[in-house]
Amino acid sequence: MELSNASQMALQAKERTIASLFTNDDRAKSMSIKAASLFLDYSKQNINDDELATLFSWAKEQKLTENITRMFAGEKINNTENRAVLHTVLRAPNSVKQTILKTEADEVIETEKRVEQIVNNIRSGKSVSAAGKRFTDVLVIGIGGSFYGVKVALSALNPFCSPSLSVHVLANIDGGAVHEKLAKLSVDTTLVIVISKTFTTQETMLNAQAVKQWMRSNANNELIDFSELMQLQWYAVSTNITKATEFGLSATNVLPMWDWVGGRFSLWSAVGLPLALAIGNNEFSQLKNGAYEMDQHFLTSQFEQNMPVIMALVGLWNRNVLGHSSLAILPYDHGMRALPGYLQQTDMESNGKSVNKQGDHLSCATAPIVFGQEGTNSQHAFMQLMHQSNEIIPTDFIVALQGSSDLKEHHKVLVANCFAQSEALMKGKTLLQAQQELIEQNFDKEDAEQLAPHKVMKGNTPSNMLLLDKVTPYSFGALLALYEHKIAVQGFLWNINSFDQWGVELGKQLGQQILAVIDGGEDVSLSSSTTALISQFKSANFCK
Ligand SMILES: O=P(O)(O)OC[C@H]1O[C@H](O)[C@H](O)[C@@H](O)[C@@H]1O
């Protein structure tokens, strides 16, 4: 990021307090914005109007509008994989699909209809298992982008999920996870959906094999033909029909994916099938409608009134001008507890890069370290560091005005805590205030002076406050699209490719190499540390 006067602006910003920027009541009003049922207050950021204006004009100079337009139009902006980035088209009306995708639109529309039909058939009991029973459970197998979207939406939209069809997600390659899931399930009432764009991902394939084996061993083999069971009880979402059919899936049960939909942006495709099964077709459409409205807001609004652009620029300001390396995501919402994990992938896998699109080394920092947890749990854990360490950690607070349960008192306390934390992070507590407080609590002057430094809170921590009226499929769809676009804008401005993820490859490759050594091979290229660890593992497992 090359802002000509960045260091001077940083100096100025670091010398002031955020609270001092509130010179009149207008700040909260002018630094807040509504879009697609969401409300963003960014007035507690350490930025003033002039600095924001500088960022807006800088973004214009960097051809941000052109980049956004190119993405929506389907240009191959993922240059290292020569792919378009068109998850937005999946939530657009059919006429837009036809304009952008041309002949491919037919397959996309047809797939949407297939999803709806499967959802209707399963939820109505028209489609039953090989044992003739109604499905009570869906087991989803997938990882990374083929997991986080489904997981976060299932949890956030839990009040909308059918009580008679439970959806479970299996991602990690850990026998413990497999046993934990399968212990709750019965072969006769479980539908399986394997989600894997490539259908080669090691974790997903091994988990799918284990589940298939479990079904084979536990089905009533005298009465049930296993290939019929696969036909009735297994679906997949993948670009790789060949691999899926080799695995044993019927080709008609493999719903397509397209190379122009990145895994971490794929919830809007047939990858959303498990979610649609849980919440129903109408609610799944609402999720897409909310995202579409955010897309339209993003595409058509001036930068000064554009929620994703504002969030992106404020994020760049924090990261590159003020030098803050992290971003805390704090949803004050039990349903949204999976959001920090989801955004870790969306943000860090997209923008965790250090070369630009041309392959030249970048001199500036890119994606922040994203972490978080649901409030108020985070207040009783890492927020101590946010209040009193030397680290300044910009924060996104997310909360719904109306709670999803009937426990109104709980919601009042939850919201009060959320607002209180944003205020406390901004204002902090000075030494003088701490001393004063202690004296008011009847400490004598000397004790008050000794204790006071321990009670100082640095304050000046910038935060966004994102409000949803209520967590609904519509507002949650808008929220996910908001973050998708914020991250894309940051990638455009850093001139990086946010849509590839080569960084995961080396670990996968070495994983295969190490597996070969565990299985008896030799590899002199491994470090002595790793070689010794492998020996330890082998003696614990194979030398008893
Ligand atoms: O959908 P799959 O092909 O199984 O890939 C699953 C995941 O694999 C890797 O971890 C990639 O980094 C992710 O972006 C991808 O979503």
The ligand as an SDF file (V2000), in Angstrom:
LIG
                    3D

 16 16  0  0  0  0  0  0  0  0999 V2000
  -13.2730  -28.8570   -1.9480 O   0  0  0  0  0  0  0  0  0  0  0  0
  -11.9650  -29.5420   -1.9140 P   0  0  0  0  0  0  0  0  0  0  0  0
  -11.3890  -29.7490   -3.2800 O   0  0  0  0  0  0  0  0  0  0  0  0
  -12.0310  -30.8330   -1.1460 O   0  0  0  0  0  0  0  0  0  0  0  0
  -10.9550  -28.6200   -1.1840 O   0  0  0  0  0  0  0  0  0  0  0  0
  -11.0660  -28.3150    0.1710 C   0  0  0  0  0  0  0  0  0  0  0  0
  -10.0970  -27.2380    0.5630 C   0  0  0  0  0  0  0  0  0  0  0  0
   -8.7850  -27.6720    0.2320 O   0  0  0  0  0  0  0  0  0  0  0  0
   -7.7270  -26.7860    0.5730 C   0  0  0  0  0  0  0  0  0  0  0  0
   -7.5750  -26.7390    1.9320 O   0  0  0  0  0  0  0  0  0  0  0  0
   -7.9580  -25.3970    0.0570 C   0  0  0  0  0  0  0  0  0  0  0  0
   -7.0260  -24.5430    0.6410 O   0  0  0  0  0  0  0  0  0  0  0  0
   -9.3440  -24.9120    0.3930 C   0  0  0  0  0  0  0  0  0  0  0  0
   -9.5620  -23.6530   -0.1850 O   0  0  0  0  0  0  0  0  0  0  0  0
  -10.3440  -25.9030   -0.1180 C   0  0  0  0  0  0  0  0  0  0  0  0
  -11.6240  -25.4340    0.1260 O   0  0  0  0  0  0  0  0  0  0  0  0
  1  2  2  0
  2  3  1  0
  2  4  1  0
  2  5  1  0
  5  6  1  0
  6  7  1  0
  7  8  1  0
  7 15  1  0
  8  9  1  0
  9 10  1  0
  9 11  1  0
 11 12  1  0
 11 13  1  0
 13 14  1  0
 13 15  1  0
 15 16  1  0
M  END
$$$$
